[in-house]
Amino acid sequence: MNTGETKNKPAPERVAFLRSLPIDVKQSLSKEEANAFLYELPWPETLYEKLKDFIEEEE
């Protein structure tokens, strides 16, 4: 199985952001949620709920 995520590397700033999250938040992320964030895929609602305190929303 060869998906787009194996062909492209995530942006370094996205990797750094995930690494900077508190351990409990990181552990709560599913593989689907982490991949959605890293590879700029549509976010499941659960991902937004977990990260809303750590992101700045665009106006």
Biopython code that builds the backbone (N, CA, C, O; Angstrom):
import numpy as np
from Bio.PDB.StructureBuilder import StructureBuilder

atoms = [
    (1, "MET", "N", (0.843, -1.172, 0.000)),
    (1, "MET", "CA", (0.000, 0.000, 0.000)),
    (1, "MET", "C", (0.888, 1.234, 0.000)),
    (1, "MET", "O", (1.663, 1.436, 0.935)),
    (2, "ASN", "N", (0.789, 2.042, -1.011)),
    (2, "ASN", "CA", (1.613, 3.230, -1.143)),
    (2, "ASN", "C", (0.716, 4.450, -1.138)),
    (2, "ASN", "O", (0.039, 4.734, -2.127)),
    (3, "THR", "N", (0.709, 5.171, -0.033)),
    (3, "THR", "CA", (-0.146, 6.346, 0.084)),
    (3, "THR", "C", (0.664, 7.599, -0.157)),
    (3, "THR", "O", (1.893, 7.549, -0.201)),
    (4, "GLY", "N", (-0.010, 8.721, -0.314)),
    (4, "GLY", "CA", (0.654, 10.001, -0.520)),
    (4, "GLY", "C", (1.559, 10.372, 0.630)),
    (4, "GLY", "O", (2.566, 11.052, 0.433)),
    (5, "GLU", "N", (1.214, 9.931, 1.836)),
    (5, "GLU", "CA", (2.019, 10.319, 2.991)),
    (5, "GLU", "C", (3.404, 9.697, 2.970)),
    (5, "GLU", "O", (4.321, 10.238, 3.587)),
    (6, "THR", "N", (3.583, 8.582, 2.284)),
    (6, "THR", "CA", (4.908, 7.978, 2.221)),
    (6, "THR", "C", (5.764, 8.652, 1.160)),
    (6, "THR", "O", (6.989, 8.536, 1.200)),
    (7, "LYS", "N", (5.154, 9.347, 0.218)),
    (7, "LYS", "CA", (5.897, 10.020, -0.836)),
    (7, "LYS", "C", (6.366, 11.401, -0.404)),
    (7, "LYS", "O", (7.440, 11.853, -0.801)),
    (8, "ASN", "N", (5.561, 12.066, 0.409)),
    (8, "ASN", "CA", (5.869, 13.429, 0.834)),
    (8, "ASN", "C", (6.215, 13.444, 2.314)),
    (8, "ASN", "O", (5.630, 12.728, 3.126)),
    (9, "LYS", "N", (7.183, 14.282, 2.630)),
    (9, "LYS", "CA", (7.527, 14.446, 4.043)),
    (9, "LYS", "C", (6.689, 15.588, 4.596)),
    (9, "LYS", "O", (6.413, 16.558, 3.889)),
    (10, "PRO", "N", (6.283, 15.477, 5.859)),
    (10, "PRO", "CA", (5.525, 16.581, 6.454)),
    (10, "PRO", "C", (6.418, 17.797, 6.647)),
    (10, "PRO", "O", (7.640, 17.678, 6.736)),
    (11, "ALA", "N", (5.798, 18.957, 6.711)),
    (11, "ALA", "CA", (6.543, 20.198, 6.935)),
    (11, "ALA", "C", (7.225, 20.129, 8.305)),
    (11, "ALA", "O", (6.606, 19.721, 9.288)),
    (12, "PRO", "N", (8.493, 20.526, 8.367)),
    (12, "PRO", "CA", (9.224, 20.460, 9.636)),
    (12, "PRO", "C", (8.535, 21.213, 10.772)),
    (12, "PRO", "O", (8.600, 20.785, 11.924)),
    (13, "GLU", "N", (7.869, 22.341, 10.456)),
    (13, "GLU", "CA", (7.198, 23.096, 11.515)),
    (13, "GLU", "C", (5.992, 22.343, 12.082)),
    (13, "GLU", "O", (5.644, 22.526, 13.248)),
    (14, "ARG", "N", (5.357, 21.505, 11.273)),
    (14, "ARG", "CA", (4.240, 20.689, 11.765)),
    (14, "ARG", "C", (4.764, 19.576, 12.682)),
    (14, "ARG", "O", (4.159, 19.274, 13.712)),
    (15, "VAL", "N", (5.874, 18.981, 12.303)),
    (15, "VAL", "CA", (6.490, 17.951, 13.145)),
    (15, "VAL", "C", (6.907, 18.570, 14.479)),
    (15, "VAL", "O", (6.653, 18.002, 15.541)),
    (16, "ALA", "N", (7.548, 19.736, 14.415)),
    (16, "ALA", "CA", (8.000, 20.414, 15.633)),
    (16, "ALA", "C", (6.820, 20.766, 16.530)),
    (16, "ALA", "O", (6.909, 20.640, 17.751)),
    (17, "PHE", "N", (5.712, 21.209, 15.929)),
    (17, "PHE", "CA", (4.525, 21.548, 16.715)),
    (17, "PHE", "C", (4.013, 20.321, 17.464)),
    (17, "PHE", "O", (3.742, 20.395, 18.663)),
    (18, "LEU", "N", (3.879, 19.202, 16.770)),
    (18, "LEU", "CA", (3.381, 17.996, 17.437)),
    (18, "LEU", "C", (4.324, 17.571, 18.558)),
    (18, "LEU", "O", (3.871, 17.150, 19.623)),
    (19, "ARG", "N", (5.610, 17.677, 18.330)),
    (19, "ARG", "CA", (6.587, 17.297, 19.359)),
    (19, "ARG", "C", (6.517, 18.207, 20.575)),
    (19, "ARG", "O", (6.839, 17.789, 21.687)),
    (20, "SER", "N", (6.098, 19.447, 20.368)),
    (20, "SER", "CA", (6.054, 20.413, 21.469)),
    (20, "SER", "C", (4.799, 20.281, 22.337)),
    (20, "SER", "O", (4.718, 20.897, 23.400)),
    (21, "LEU", "N", (3.838, 19.498, 21.900)),
    (21, "LEU", "CA", (2.598, 19.340, 22.663)),
    (21, "LEU", "C", (2.854, 18.595, 23.969)),
    (21, "LEU", "O", (3.784, 17.794, 24.059)),
    (22, "PRO", "N", (2.031, 18.860, 24.977)),
    (22, "PRO", "CA", (2.147, 18.083, 26.221)),
    (22, "PRO", "C", (1.964, 16.589, 25.944)),
    (22, "PRO", "O", (1.219, 16.204, 25.042)),
    (23, "ILE", "N", (2.634, 15.772, 26.707)),
    (23, "ILE", "CA", (2.632, 14.323, 26.484)),
    (23, "ILE", "C", (1.228, 13.736, 26.477)),
    (23, "ILE", "O", (0.938, 12.847, 25.677)),
    (24, "ASP", "N", (0.353, 14.216, 27.354)),
    (24, "ASP", "CA", (-1.001, 13.657, 27.403)),
    (24, "ASP", "C", (-1.774, 13.962, 26.128)),
    (24, "ASP", "O", (-2.594, 13.155, 25.690)),
    (25, "VAL", "N", (-1.518, 15.127, 25.529)),
    (25, "VAL", "CA", (-2.188, 15.473, 24.273)),
    (25, "VAL", "C", (-1.645, 14.599, 23.145)),
    (25, "VAL", "O", (-2.405, 14.058, 22.343)),
    (26, "LYS", "N", (-0.320, 14.469, 23.096)),
    (26, "LYS", "CA", (0.291, 13.623, 22.053)),
    (26, "LYS", "C", (-0.231, 12.198, 22.122)),
    (26, "LYS", "O", (-0.536, 11.591, 21.095)),
    (27, "GLN", "N", (-0.331, 11.668, 23.326)),
    (27, "GLN", "CA", (-0.784, 10.287, 23.486)),
    (27, "GLN", "C", (-2.251, 10.115, 23.137)),
    (27, "GLN", "O", (-2.689, 9.007, 22.827)),
    (28, "SER", "N", (-3.013, 11.197, 23.183)),
    (28, "SER", "CA", (-4.434, 11.099, 22.880)),
    (28, "SER", "C", (-4.717, 11.119, 21.375)),
    (28, "SER", "O", (-5.824, 10.795, 20.946)),
    (29, "LEU", "N", (-3.719, 11.499, 20.579)),
    (29, "LEU", "CA", (-3.925, 11.583, 19.129)),
    (29, "LEU", "C", (-3.905, 10.196, 18.491)),
    (29, "LEU", "O", (-3.023, 9.382, 18.764)),
    (30, "SER", "N", (-4.886, 9.949, 17.642)),
    (30, "SER", "CA", (-4.885, 8.703, 16.879)),
    (30, "SER", "C", (-3.938, 8.876, 15.687)),
    (30, "SER", "O", (-3.527, 9.990, 15.362)),
    (31, "LYS", "N", (-3.608, 7.781, 15.059)),
    (31, "LYS", "CA", (-2.745, 7.840, 13.866)),
    (31, "LYS", "C", (-3.417, 8.677, 12.782)),
    (31, "LYS", "O", (-2.758, 9.463, 12.102)),
    (32, "GLU", "N", (-4.724, 8.509, 12.623)),
    (32, "GLU", "CA", (-5.476, 9.274, 11.621)),
    (32, "GLU", "C", (-5.386, 10.778, 11.910)),
    (32, "GLU", "O", (-5.181, 11.581, 10.999)),
    (33, "GLU", "N", (-5.541, 11.146, 13.178)),
    (33, "GLU", "CA", (-5.477, 12.563, 13.552)),
    (33, "GLU", "C", (-4.083, 13.132, 13.322)),
    (33, "GLU", "O", (-3.944, 14.224, 12.772)),
    (34, "ALA", "N", (-3.064, 12.413, 13.730)),
    (34, "ALA", "CA", (-1.688, 12.881, 13.538)),
    (34, "ALA", "C", (-1.369, 13.033, 12.056)),
    (34, "ALA", "O", (-0.757, 14.021, 11.652)),
    (35, "ASN", "N", (-1.774, 12.070, 11.250)),
    (35, "ASN", "CA", (-1.524, 12.153, 9.810)),
    (35, "ASN", "C", (-2.280, 13.310, 9.178)),
    (35, "ASN", "O", (-1.749, 13.983, 8.295)),
    (36, "ALA", "N", (-3.516, 13.553, 9.615)),
    (36, "ALA", "CA", (-4.292, 14.675, 9.086)),
    (36, "ALA", "C", (-3.562, 15.984, 9.356)),
    (36, "ALA", "O", (-3.496, 16.856, 8.490)),
    (37, "PHE", "N", (-3.013, 16.118, 10.562)),
    (37, "PHE", "CA", (-2.272, 17.334, 10.890)),
    (37, "PHE", "C", (-0.978, 17.427, 10.092)),
    (37, "PHE", "O", (-0.701, 18.454, 9.473)),
    (38, "LEU", "N", (-0.195, 16.373, 10.104)),
    (38, "LEU", "CA", (1.120, 16.400, 9.464)),
    (38, "LEU", "C", (1.053, 16.576, 7.957)),
    (38, "LEU", "O", (1.882, 17.275, 7.374)),
    (39, "TYR", "N", (0.074, 15.949, 7.325)),
    (39, "TYR", "CA", (0.021, 15.950, 5.864)),
    (39, "TYR", "C", (-1.047, 16.880, 5.305)),
    (39, "TYR", "O", (-1.431, 16.780, 4.140)),
    (40, "GLU", "N", (-1.530, 17.805, 6.176)),
    (40, "GLU", "CA", (-2.489, 18.826, 5.757)),
    (40, "GLU", "C", (-3.721, 18.234, 5.086)),
    (40, "GLU", "O", (-4.175, 18.720, 4.050)),
    (41, "LEU", "N", (-4.251, 17.178, 5.692)),
    (41, "LEU", "CA", (-5.487, 16.549, 5.228)),
    (41, "LEU", "C", (-6.649, 17.162, 6.002)),
    (41, "LEU", "O", (-6.429, 17.842, 7.004)),
    (42, "PRO", "N", (-7.882, 16.933, 5.554)),
    (42, "PRO", "CA", (-9.024, 17.441, 6.330)),
    (42, "PRO", "C", (-8.998, 16.888, 7.752)),
    (42, "PRO", "O", (-8.771, 15.698, 7.970)),
    (43, "TRP", "N", (-9.235, 17.778, 8.709)),
    (43, "TRP", "CA", (-9.179, 17.393, 10.122)),
    (43, "TRP", "C", (-10.485, 16.769, 10.581)),
    (43, "TRP", "O", (-11.558, 17.305, 10.304)),
    (44, "PRO", "N", (-10.408, 15.649, 11.276)),
    (44, "PRO", "CA", (-11.607, 15.157, 11.945)),
    (44, "PRO", "C", (-11.942, 16.121, 13.097)),
    (44, "PRO", "O", (-11.043, 16.763, 13.641)),
    (45, "GLU", "N", (-13.188, 16.225, 13.461)),
    (45, "GLU", "CA", (-13.608, 17.132, 14.536)),
    (45, "GLU", "C", (-12.847, 16.843, 15.833)),
    (45, "GLU", "O", (-12.548, 17.758, 16.600)),
    (46, "THR", "N", (-12.542, 15.585, 16.068)),
    (46, "THR", "CA", (-11.832, 15.215, 17.295)),
    (46, "THR", "C", (-10.450, 15.858, 17.359)),
    (46, "THR", "O", (-9.982, 16.208, 18.443)),
    (47, "LEU", "N", (-9.799, 16.015, 16.224)),
    (47, "LEU", "CA", (-8.470, 16.631, 16.203)),
    (47, "LEU", "C", (-8.570, 18.103, 16.581)),
    (47, "LEU", "O", (-7.765, 18.606, 17.365)),
    (48, "TYR", "N", (-9.551, 18.785, 16.025)),
    (48, "TYR", "CA", (-9.728, 20.190, 16.380)),
    (48, "TYR", "C", (-9.964, 20.329, 17.879)),
    (48, "TYR", "O", (-9.385, 21.207, 18.520)),
    (49, "GLU", "N", (-10.800, 19.481, 18.435)),
    (49, "GLU", "CA", (-11.099, 19.553, 19.869)),
    (49, "GLU", "C", (-9.833, 19.358, 20.713)),
    (49, "GLU", "O", (-9.667, 20.016, 21.740)),
    (50, "LYS", "N", (-8.956, 18.473, 20.291)),
    (50, "LYS", "CA", (-7.737, 18.192, 21.049)),
    (50, "LYS", "C", (-6.694, 19.303, 20.926)),
    (50, "LYS", "O", (-5.907, 19.519, 21.847)),
    (51, "LEU", "N", (-6.687, 20.008, 19.791)),
    (51, "LEU", "CA", (-5.646, 21.009, 19.543)),
    (51, "LEU", "C", (-6.108, 22.450, 19.674)),
    (51, "LEU", "O", (-5.291, 23.364, 19.560)),
    (52, "LYS", "N", (-7.398, 22.680, 19.910)),
    (52, "LYS", "CA", (-7.925, 24.045, 19.881)),
    (52, "LYS", "C", (-7.236, 24.983, 20.862)),
    (52, "LYS", "O", (-7.163, 26.184, 20.603)),
    (53, "ASP", "N", (-6.733, 24.476, 21.971)),
    (53, "ASP", "CA", (-6.053, 25.330, 22.945)),
    (53, "ASP", "C", (-4.609, 25.659, 22.544)),
    (53, "ASP", "O", (-3.957, 26.484, 23.184)),
    (54, "PHE", "N", (-4.114, 25.010, 21.481)),
    (54, "PHE", "CA", (-2.718, 25.181, 21.090)),
    (54, "PHE", "C", (-2.529, 25.843, 19.732)),
    (54, "PHE", "O", (-1.399, 26.099, 19.317)),
    (55, "ILE", "N", (-3.635, 26.123, 19.035)),
    (55, "ILE", "CA", (-3.529, 26.696, 17.698)),
    (55, "ILE", "C", (-4.144, 28.086, 17.669)),
    (55, "ILE", "O", (-5.021, 28.419, 18.466)),
    (56, "GLU", "N", (-3.661, 28.882, 16.729)),
    (56, "GLU", "CA", (-4.236, 30.192, 16.473)),
    (56, "GLU", "C", (-5.099, 30.067, 15.239)),
    (56, "GLU", "O", (-4.657, 29.569, 14.204)),
    (57, "GLU", "N", (-6.330, 30.520, 15.356)),
    (57, "GLU", "CA", (-7.228, 30.448, 14.202)),
    (57, "GLU", "C", (-7.065, 31.674, 13.340)),
    (57, "GLU", "O", (-6.859, 32.782, 13.835)),
    (58, "GLU", "N", (-7.160, 31.459, 12.025)),
    (58, "GLU", "CA", (-7.106, 32.567, 11.085)),
    (58, "GLU", "C", (-8.450, 33.270, 11.077)),
    (58, "GLU", "O", (-9.499, 32.646, 11.230)),
    (59, "GLU", "N", (-8.397, 34.581, 10.895)),
    (59, "GLU", "CA", (-9.658, 35.339, 10.873)),
    (59, "GLU", "C", (-10.078, 35.622, 9.467)),
    (59, "GLU", "O", (-11.114, 36.250, 9.246)),
]
sb = StructureBuilder()
sb.init_structure("model")
sb.init_model(0)
sb.init_chain("A")
sb.init_seg("    ")
for serial, (resi, resn, name, xyz) in enumerate(atoms, 1):
    if name == "N":
        sb.init_residue(resn, " ", resi, " ")
    sb.init_atom(name, np.array(xyz, "f"), 0.0, 1.0, " ", f" {name:<3s}", serial, name[0])
structure = sb.get_structure()
